[in-house]
């Protein structure tokens, strides 16, 4: 671990035009699209079709636009690995039902997929879903580090002493 301060780092960067150019290039490079960790592309597409029926796109973005499939993929690759057989078997039944959630909505697979879809829509984007904070914007969640009351809140009569 280095004992350099931020001031030292800025000083070093200021002396190195190449480093500044590299950082500037990196800052203007678009983020790479998320990659699947566990699911194969066809399985991901089928699950995305089902998730899009759970949170559809209408006048607001839905599960597909929020990238919920990447949250589901990450869940199955990490903290919910025990759900893999449920997804495998449930997807077989869902495919046989024409990928219609109406035909599988009373199954354990559907309940798990629904839970993962909602979690992926509203969880931190760091977990793979909620692309561009779509879910948070939809519910009006401001991703601030700390709560700040709205401007003028304390000037309201009920808050004045």
N, C-alpha and C positions, 0 to 999 in steps of 0.2 A: 504494500500500500504506500502511496506517495504522500509526502508531507507538504506538497505544493498547495499554496492558497489559490483562490480564484484570481487574485491580483497577479500572482505569478503566471498563471495560465494566460490571462489576457495580455500580459507583457510578452510572453513567448509567441502568442498568436500575432501580436502587432509587429513582431520582428520577422515573421515568416509569411510573405505574400502567398506562397504556395499553399500553406495551411489555410489561410483565409479564403483563397479561391476554392479549395476542396470543400470547406464548410459551406460556402455559398452555393456551390453546385449541389451538395447534399440537401440543403434547405429547400431547394427548388425542385427536387426529385419527388414525384408523387409516391405515396406509400404503396408498397406492394400489396396486391390483392391477397386476402387470406387464403391459406392453402388447407386442404383437408388433411387431417392427421390420421383418422381411422376409417372413415367411410370411403367407399369407392364412388366414382362419379355417378353411376346409375342409381345406386342406393340413395345418394345425397339428393339427386334430382327427384326421386319418388317421395322422399321424406319432405323435401321442400314443397312439393305439390300438396301434400297433406297439411303441412304447417300453414300454407297460404290459404287453406280453407278454414283454419282455426282463427287466424288473424288476417282477414282478406284485405286487399288493396281496394280502396274505393276513392273517396275524396281525400283520404289520408293514406300515407304509406302503410303497408302491411308487413307480414313476417318476411316475405321475400326481399323487400327493399331494406329491411333491418338486418339482413344477413343472419337470420335465426339459425339457419342450417350449420353455420360455423360454430355457434354456441353448442348445438346438439352434438356435433362432431367432437368438439373438445370435451364435452361431458362424457361421451362414450369412450374417449381416449384416456380420460383421467379419473375424475371423482365418481363417475357413475358406470364404471366398467362392468359392474354386476348386472346392468340393464341390457347388455349386448344380446343375450339370448332372447329377451323379451322383444327387443327391436327386430331381431332376425325373424322370429316366428310371427310377430305381429305384422311385419311388412309383407310376409308371404300371404297372410290372410287379407291384408289391405289391397295387395295387387289382384288377388282373386276377386275382390269386391269392386274392382275398377278404380282404385284409389279414391274412394268416396268416404269421407269421414262419417257421413250419415249412416253408412252400413257397418261401421266398426265402433261407433261412439259408446257402446256399452261394454267395451273391453278394457282390460288392464293396460294394454298397449296404448290405446287412445288416451287414457288418463295420463300416462307417463309422457306421451308425446305432447299432449296439451300443456302439461306442467312445464316441460322443457321449452316449448314454444313461447309461453308467457315469460318464463325466466329469461330466455334469450332476447326477447323483445324489450325487457325492462332492466336487465342486469348491466353492470358496467361494461362498456365496449371492450375493455381489456380482456373480457372472457370470450370474445369472439362474435357476439351478436350486438344488437342495438347500434348498428352502423350509423355514424353521424349523429348519434344520440336521438335517433328517430323516436324511440319509445318515450324517452324522457321529455322530448319536446311535445309529444302528443298529450301527456298528462300534466304538462306545465312545470316539470321539475327543472330548477335552475341548478346547474352543476357548479355551485359556488363552494369554496372551501369552508365557509362558515355562514351561518344564517345572518342575514341583514334584513331588518324590517323594511318595508317599502318606504320610499321617500315621503315624508310628512306623517308617518305612522304615529310618532310620539306627539305630534301637534293636534291629534284628534281629541275632542273634548273628553272622551272616556279615559284617556291616558294622561290628562293634565291634572296636576294636584293643586 
